[in-house]
């Protein structure tokens, strides 16, 4: 992509109405733009990052046996009345059709999925069923002041597994813990598995918490074995770790994922049952596995930055290389890299000073900067610098592609 053709521009100053670091940096760097509190447009660079995050999530969910579907975001009132949540779900956006009927904008999809699966599950032979979606969600969030970490409209992956018994469900639940860790490892997020209360549906759940000084959650983390527990579950600071007896640190965190077993509530509400091997009717046993994809993007921006701007991990960066043209043409190099499959953001802007281009490169935070100038061309070379390095080095032009392949 040529930067001269990119309509979204960087900004030198942080937006005055944003309190969180992720929102300030993402808006300044031209990744998102705020429409209203908790509602953002994903600009070209931001959408590339979000798509990469969601593709990583999709890949790991498919490996876990998940089958992707896409459920409606517009939910008729009747299915929410069936669970009693039309009145009890406090953050529910409600709307009414001019032609009759009331609807909710989906904040979660249990009502839709359980009513759907009544038409597809009837026998133990139909189980297990593992389905997921990546969907835009809506919640009337009162505290929409944390950028992508807490919004009224956001992206989320929700995965549900349905089983013939609790034992099979619990086995799958344990497997999903490893799947989630694999996702966060690819995103280069230090997500800590954390014991937490399950609220309405379960006695316990597992959260995945990213340490961050500006995080809204508080976790007690064992210094010795790294076992973690959410403060809301623990109540007061534990005197020692329940597993190894070690001491615990209190840290602030950002929750990026949550998994928990579901009780029988929704199965009862929608009579989602099956005939077992003996011909007896039984309710399905289910598990729920959520991961905020736009929140993960916000978390990366919140923790991976410095005084100059963002520092994207290679797996989700909008481009692998940021090619900067100074006083010599770089079009040929750009075309050759693109032809070889390298994702390149090419700063070909005429009239922009070198300092401005370097500042924008640091702000945008692409992993590798490549500079082409008369000085480097005279040596048949380019100047390269990784985003987290201070020093630059000269690389021969024929070696650029292999250098990128080795370093990213």
Buried (B, 14 or more C-beta within 10 A) or exposed (E): BBBEEBEBEBEEEBBEEBEBBBBBBBBBBBBBBBEEEBEBEBBBBBBBBBBBBBBBBBEBBEEBEBEEEEBEBEBBBEBBBBBEBBEEBEEBBBEEEEEEEBBBBBBBBBBBBBBBBEEEBEEBEBBBBBBBBBBEBBBBBEEBBBBBBBBBBBBBBBBBBBBBBEEBBBEBBEEBBEBBBBBBBBBBBBBBBBBBBBEEBBEEBBBBBBBBEBBEBBBBBBEEEEBBBBBEBBEEEBEEBEEEEEBBEEBBBBBBBBBBBBBEBBBEBBEBBBBBEEEEEBBBBBBBBBBBBBBBBBBBBBBBBEEEBBBBBBBBBBBBBBBBBBEEEBEEBBEBBBEEEBBBBBBBBEEBEEEBBBBBBBBBBBBBBBBBBEBBBEEEBBBBBBBEEEEEEEBEBEEBBEBBEEEB
